[in-house]
Amino acid sequence: MLHAVTKRHHCSISMLVTQVFGLFVSLCFLMPALYAGQNWPSFRGPSATGVAEGYPTEVKWDIERAENIRWKTYIPGLGHSSPVIWGERIFVTTAVKDTGESSLKVGRYGDVKSVKEGNIFSWHVYCIDKKSGKILWSRQSHIGKPKVKRHPKSSHASPTPCTDGNYVVAFFGSEGMYCYDMEGNLIWEKDLGKLDWGFFKSPAAQWGGGSSPIIHKQMVIVQCDVQKNSFLAAFDLKDGTQIWKVPRNEVPTWGTPTVYTGNKHSQIIVNGYKHIGGYDIETGQEIWKLRGGGDIPIPTPIVAHDLIFITNAHGGKTPIYAVHVSAAGDISLAEDTSSNQDIAWSYSKDGNYIPTPIIYNEYLYCCSDRGKLSCIEARTGKLLYRESLSSSSVPFSASPVAAEGKIYCTAEKGNVYIVKAGAEFKLIGINKMNEICMATPAISRGTLFFRTRHHLVAVAADKQ
């Protein structure tokens, strides 16, 4: 009898252990969903995907009435860098003029001349509490006269910072690169020399940089395509030591590099005019290259479905390319062809000039700087629709982001257009930020964070 009771007791314990273990395993599988969209570590979030799932996001808000506005924090100066997020902290950068306010001219126009500024500027990194909007700390990285001028539509703080939860790296072009810990202690700084971004056909026109740094494991990667001595380089995250640096025969570009890690050709992917391509992460050695496109490349490459999507525009050419991640060598297209063994499909027209496109599920969405949204089957290149977001021409510089079946497209004048994801065009909301918006928003746990001309704004349901 005692043996039978003991046996039943052991069986009960065994079943309990099995159930607890099963619950643990289930929670492990649920963990990605529970924490989806938590961190947004660099431009356009993880791997520049622009997508954050797992939490509902708002379709309607009102800045003036503070409806579905969690907080609104003033950020001094002028900066087009996007917010990045790790845990409960947000980081943004800005450049503050010593007297008066920096001018900003938005919209679509063809003036290539630089802004004339003789002022002293100070470059800053801000750390902000994600829940309250309170500024936790700010650090002045540099002070002095800008070494290069900027475009009237640009800023002296356009590159987005990046973080891995231990360090945050801010890149200010000719004013240097700075690495802080999460408490704002300066770990290292790096002078990369004078970096002259501008129109190669008009060298006197200096426009300022826009390519953002990214972190991969223990490396900081920067793409500096400038008027002279363009390069791609990797630095040690802990101390700033250069790991490798490769020259690029390239005119000025503004796209942020993207890291892809997979079974074939783990690589750093860059946009370009003379040299779109992929480079080995560990050595910087070229893996593949592609020539042909617009002569002012700005959008960042994105990867999905084992394809690399690259677009650019200007100078009469506006292509979209879908490149296999296994590409190798010179994959440039022969004349009058749209595909080859390394390029799945391409369009010679209707690519993006400024905003980075986005892949959401099976579709590629391209929001042009003119406010037209295209939806394309990502694997096949089939165009499903191309529709205007507004009845009038509306300029866009920010890149779209997506969450919970919705695409968010932010116009320069501050209207946010929300489109239902899918094969059919359906505009489901328009909201006003009431300020100029040049920066791409970030998303974390269902909250949208918009960087406007003067503020950082958290948009989420009042009940959150």
Secondary structure, DSSP 4 states (H G I P E B T S, - for coil): -HHHHHHHHHHHHHHHHHHHHHHHHHHHHHHHHHTTT--B-STTSGGG--B--SS---S--BTTTTBTEEEEEE--SB--PPPEEETTEEEEEEEEESSS------SS----PPP-----EEEEEEEEETTT--EEEEEEEEEES-SS---TT--S--S--EE-SSEEEEE-GGG-EEEEETTS-EEEEE-------B-TTSTT-B----PPPEEETTEEEEEE--SSSEEEEEEETTT--EEEEEEE------PPPEEE-SSS--EEEE--SS-EEEEETTT--EEEEE--S-SS--SPPEEETTEEEEE---TT---EEEEETT--EE-PPPTT-S--SSEEEEESSS--SSS--EEETTEEEEE-TTSEEEEEETTT--EEEEEESSSS-----SPPEEETTEEEEE-TTSEEEEEE-SSS--EEEEEE-SS---SPPEEETTEEEEE-SSEEEEE--TT-
